[in-house]
């Protein structure tokens, strides 16, 4: 896949799911084209970002037990008194993350403003039968939060 982006070379960082991105930008007199690699290859799943190892739509049952890191926007927060669920959304999907009273992150996670951009690191777990959400691609799994950072 190749995208043509009409702006600056920095815009290529927005297309991190591509192996290569052609960036066309226009100078004062003439146009120039440069090709840059954004560090993602579908085969080896290599993402060169410090904020995530997976996109929100990538987490599956194959990842259960693995430590992963996702980044996105906080879409919803559900505080059930000691058990806090956050739905993290990026352009690829939605993933539910969870923390419980046993963690010192509960109070912090429950007060993150909606639409804040965050990076979440944690262990992927299979959801219990009564919490499966068939409406989303990642509805069979959730991430138990080890660390959460507000990016902006």
N, C-alpha and C positions, 0 to 999 in steps of 0.2 A: 504494500500500500504506500502511496505517496500523496502528500497534501501540498498544495501550493498556498502559501500564506503571504498575503500582501501587507507587509509591515516590516518590522525590524527582525534581525536574527534572533532576538530574545523571545519572540513569539513561538519559536520552535520548542521551547521547554514546555509549552502547553500541550504538545502532542506526544506525550511520553509513552504511548502505546505503540509507537511506530519504530521500526528499525532505523529508518532514515527519513529525514524530512527535508524537502527542498524548500528553501526560503527565498522568495523573490522580493527584493526591496529596491526602491527607486532612489537614485541619487539626484543631484541637481541636473546633470547633463544627460546621463544615460543610465540604463538599468544594469544591474549585475545580479548574478545568481550564484549562490553558494550552497553547498550541501554539507549538512552537519549530522553527526550521529548523536542521538539522544539517549543511548545506553540501554535500550530495551529490545530484547530479542525474544520472540514468542517461544522459541525452542528451549532456551535455558532459563527463562523467567528472570532475567537479570535487570533490575531497576537500579539506576544510579542516583537514588535520592535518599537523604537521611530521614525523611519523614514517613516513609512507608516501604513495606516489602510487597504488599498486595494492594490492589484496588478494592473498593467496597463490594464490587460484583464478583470478585475472584474467589472468595472464601467458600469452600465446599466441605463435604464430609471427608474428603481425602486429607484435609488439613487438621482434622481433629487431633489434639494433643500437641500440635506445633505452636511455637511462639511466632506470632506475626505482628506486623505493625501496619496500621491503616491511617489514612489522613482524609479529612473531609469536613463537612459542615454538620453541626448538631441540628438535626431536624426536629426531634421530639425528646423530651425527658419525662420519664414516669418514675416518681418517687413513691415507693410502696412501704415507706417506714422501715428503713434499714436495708432495703433492696432497691437499687436504682438502675433503671434501664435507659440507655440513650440509643437513638437511631442515628447512625453516622452515614451521611450521604455524600457521594461524589458523582461525577458524570457517568460512572459505570454501574452504579447500583446503591443499595442500602444494606448496611450490616448493623445488627443489634449488638451492643456491648453492654456488659453488666458488671456491677460491683455490689458487694454485700457488707453487712455490718462488721464482718471479720476484717475488713479492709479499712485503712485510714483514708481512703479516697472517697468514701460515700458522701461526706459533707461537701467536699470540693466539687465532685461530679454533679451533685444535685443543684448547684448554684451557677453552673456555666450558662451564660446567655444563649438563647436560641440563635441559630445562624452563625455562631462563632466557628472559626476554623480550628480544628484540633488534630492532634496526632495521638493515636491510642496504640499502646503495645500490650499484648496479653496472649493468653493461651486459648486456642479455639476449642470449644466444647460442643458436643451434640446437645441440641435442645431436648427437653423432656417432651413426651408425646402430647401433653396438653398445651404446650407453648409453641408448637410448630406453626409457622406462618407460611401457608402455601401461596400467598399473594406476591411474595418476593423471592428472587432467585436464591438468596442466602437464608431462607426461612427455616432450614434444618439445623443451622448452627448459630452460635453466638460466641463472642470473645469475652473472656473473663479478664477484666482490666488489671494489669500490673502497674502501668504508668500511663498518665494522660497529661498532655501539655496543650495549653491554649496557644495557638499560633497567631491568631488575630481576630 
